[in-house]
Amino acid sequence: MNRFFEFMAVALMSVFAFGCTTAGEPEDFGPNPFLDRPDTGKEDTGYTNLRGREVHVTIEADVEASSWRIFDAPADLAQFAVTDLRNRSRFYLEILAEDATAADRVEWLVDGEWLTRDQAAGVDRSKLTHFRMLEVNAVVLNSAADTITEGKVYEATVPLKPFSIMTDADDKCADYNSHIDLSQSVYWYLWNPRKSDCPQDLVQTMTVTVAEVLPYNEESYPEYDKLWEDKTLTVAVFFGKLDDGDVADDYNWNTFNRFTSWLTEAGFAESEDAEMGKRFTKVKGDLTTVIDVYGPDIFHSVADYSRFRNWQAGVSSHEVIMYNGHSVLGTGYAFEQVDYPDFYQIFQVASCLSYEYYVRPVLAGKGTWDTVDVISNVEPTYYSENLPLTSEILAKLIWGFENNGQASWQDIMEAVSRRLGHSRFGVSGARGNCYSPEGNRCDPDPDPDPGELVFSNDTFTSVPDNTPEGAYSEIVVPDQVSIRGLKVKVDIQHTYIGDLKVVLDKNGTQVVLHDRDGGSSDNLVTTYQVNDFDGASAAGTWRLVVSDHANYDVGGIRGWEISIVTGDGPGPDPDPDTYTYSNENPADIPDDQPAGVASDIDVPDALTIGSLKVTLDVSHTYINDLVIVLSHNGTDYALWDREGGGDDDILKTFDVSVFDGSDAGGIWTLKISDHAGLDTGRLNSWSLEITPAD
């Protein structure tokens, strides 16, 4: 199964020339995202952050073409569907015209029987008049993403004869564009069959049937462990040529100059050893970030053959590739011809319809999703969005690189959505990523302990929207054994886990496992250690109760299990000796003040840290305003960086590994700062729990 897209999207559209961007916009690029800074305020109540959904569809239609072009016709006809569906804000189909596998996914209806391409090659070509193409990737946006089901049929209006539409219709079925001369090769891009003078005998209805609805992306992360292997994050940022005139006067030089000034303001040092463009470097601890920035003179566009070697050099030697420029109506030369390295990379492509154009060529070049994630857009972008988009992605990614890999793809894309005021960018390839701060998700589960009893329920149970009573799933344990240890593993599908409360219930004893935490993250897949039932009998009915406490987002219990260590078994390993230090003195957090408030804990003991837990008790009415940093002996570690959306209060214990092996003695400082107006709160208390190293 492909693992393409986790999308947050609202529709906004502007088309300009080949890059689908508009000049002459105001050059207010906003604040520098590489710096800690206060926001101008929260999004107003009219702002919505709608998620999209990726699906596999089957497209089916008639077609007329010459015998020597008939097998190319389905993919070309699909391009007209791309434009028609996009213009009606329904579906966003991948472009298949230059995909070598497209013809192999087509079946032809001949004498009532579906034939493969190889089979169809042996019949009279005049019989090849009706086709279907299987497993076409598409993104569905807006409210349709929440209600789409397998078997749902959409319709697109396309020509019957895709290769002669220019001759047959002239400009009657195409929109005018001052930067694009109408011709047969670009007719699909300007296609508008709803023009009043478009001859209806030249058009037909193509059906688009949903064959598979891919699951929402669980919380996923860039593969930080791969980025950490050499302790250096390498980034190449390309600002392509946008204007028609002299390259020296190009609009993107403004973007280039502002971006490099932001890096300097954020403490990056410009190097003198750059072979081309400009190089900036920053060191934090044992980690180094290197950013090479290339202006319009280095690489004009994806169709810049004469400077292709510069593009090749950038792709070959950097882990993060960020392209901001024209897509030249999907010309795929730069992404199809480049030699990709075998190490993990992240591509950001900000151009016209980069999801439709470039996700598949990048995947084909890399060979597997295991070595690449791709950030792309399904709607066109503005010139002025290139800088805030690239900067916001990179700032959050660098923060994650420097802070134990805490920034998920959901965190990164939410920051982008806040900055741009829309959410038409998404990430392909992230669904199956292995890295998480808790460990490698791809490692197989260990064999169960022979002293454990494991019971599960994998029957899907829907959770009603905004209904406090919720829904429940039951597990019956027949064994009369005493509990010495209990783990509860849950797999809950939901598009906004901050709506959810999850309770474990047995014989009236209730334990809250999850209480409206996690903000806008999707899906709750985790394991809880529960001690409240120790010493009790395991026999009886266990109930997992999941309730939804807000409108709009929906989901269900996909499955859950309980693992019981019995009284006759060894029980959980006791924790080694730990040392706990706390500060119970409350402190108000000043509103919208980056300086924040600081609280200290003095550790008098000379201990080498084996492991560290930090527990926070913070009251605040909008925790997304907050940044929380722990500091000791010159090392700063961000526990919280504007997460949690509109949720209230932080009552949480953090496992922190960055201080492992260091001396615990001395002053520890917790700094909490508020970065938006209106909401206020206080630090009630905090503590350190230190387990000494062996």
Secondary structure, DSSP 8 states (H G I E B T S, - for coil): -----EEE--------TTTT--SS------S-TTS----S----TT----EEEEEEEEEEEE----TTTTTTHHHHHHHHHHHHHHHTTSEEE---TT-TTTGGGEEEEETTEEE-HHHHTTS-GGG--EEEEEEEEEEE-TTHHHH--TT-EEEEEEES-TTSHHHHHTTTTB---TTS---GGGHHHHB-TTSTTS-GGGEEEEEEEEEEE-----S----HHHHTTTSEEEEEEEE---SSS-GGG-THHHHHHHHHHHHHHTT-EEES--SSSEEEEEEETTEEEEEEEE-TTT---TT-STTHHHHHHHHHH-SEEEEES--GGG--HHHHHS---SS-EEEEEESTTHHHHHHHHHHHHH-SGGGEEEEEESS---GGGHHHHHHHHHHHHHHHHHTTT---HHHHHHHHHHHHSS--EEEES-TT----TT--TTS------TTEEEEEE---EEE-TTEEEEEEEEEEE----BEEEEEEEEEEEES-GGGEEEEEEETTEEEEEEES-STT---EEEEEEE-TTTTSB--EEEEEEEEE-SSS--EEEEEEEEEEEETTS--S------EEEEE---EEE-TTEEEEEEEEEEE-S--BEEEEEEEEEEEES-GGGEEEEEEETTEEEEEEES-STT---EEEEEEE-TTTTSB--EEEEEEEEE-SSS--EEEEEEEEEEEE--
